[in-house]
Amino acid sequence: MVRAAPSPIKITRAEELRRQLADEIVRGTLRPGAALDETDIAQRFKVSRTPVREALRQLVASGLVESRPHHGAVVAQPSFERLTGMFEAMSELEALCASFAAERMTPLERRTLETIHEELRMLSSQGNPERFHEVNEHFHNAIYAGAHNDYIAEITLATRVRVQPFRRAQFRNLGRLAKSHAEHDRVVIAILRGDRDGAAKAMRHHIDLVRDEYEIYAVSV
């Protein structure tokens, strides 16, 4: 039976703005200290100030933007220590979700995970980092849901939102999509086997490599 591929993730205007601004910051187009005026951004992207305000709020949460009283928002850059701490938390939370998923995923949830994993395999061969990133969100969300612990899923997702600009940037590294899929493969195999320790170890290793790949990307831009 041919299973339908996951539908595209619906992205709000605020999320789209957040991604665009985050890309410009991570790429160095917007330099540290640059002012981020809500009115100017709204005019540039032809939107109201409401999604701009929400996008900036999310960027503050990720550490890419600082909100200064009476001075508005400016571009920041998390310190190495801060970024390392964010990735360490992400690694442990994702590993915990993967371990629970190995034990608790239903047969339907396992089939869904396999379907998403197969789509990522095809996208890795096509070399489409933007679409790969979108489906990658589905992949990790499926594991959070499969953990069947709403509280852990909630704090894991909140942490991922903060780290997301850096996770997304590393997909631009040459050959990264295929490597990411191979790392996912170890996670999926462990989950399907019901191997809690193996799933946690594979996921922790995957997120550690994501951090390493981001550092490689940051040096190259």
C-alpha positions, 0 to 999 in steps of 0.5 A: 500500500502506498502511504500518503506523504505528510502534508506541508506544514502551514506557516504563519506570517510571523513564523515566515518573518522569523525565519527570514530575519533569522536567516539574515542574522545567521548569514551575517546580512544583519550584523550584531548591534543592527537596529530592528525597527518594527515599522521599517520591517513591516514596510519592507515585507509589506505586512502589519506590525503585528506579525513583525512584533511576534517574529521579534518576540520569537527571535528574542527567545532564541537569543538572536535578538535583544530587546532593550528598554526604550531602544527597541530590538537589536541584533544579538549573537548568543555567546558560545557558552549560551549556544552550547547550553541550548544544544545540550538541553536540546540533546537531552530532551530529544533523547528522552522523547526518543526513548519514550517513543521506542517504548510507547509509539502505537503501530500507526505512529510507527508507520507514520514515522517511517513514512516521514523518514522515507520522504526525507530520504528522497529529499536528501537525494534531491538536495532541497534544504528548505523542504528538508527542514520543513519535513524534518519538523514533522519527523521530530514532532512525530517522535515527541507525539510518540513519547506520549508525555505532553509536558515533555513534548511541550518543553522540548518543542519550546527549546527547539524553537530557540535553537531552530535558526541554528539547526536550520542553517546547518542544512546548507552544509555540503552533504549535510542532508544525507548525513542527517538522514543517516543519523535519523535512520539509527534513531528510527531503527532503535525506535522500531525495535523498542530499544529505549537506550539505543534510541536515546543514544542515537538521538543524542548523537544526532543533536550533538552532530547538528551542533558541530555542523552549525559551528562548521557553517558559522565559520564558513559565512 
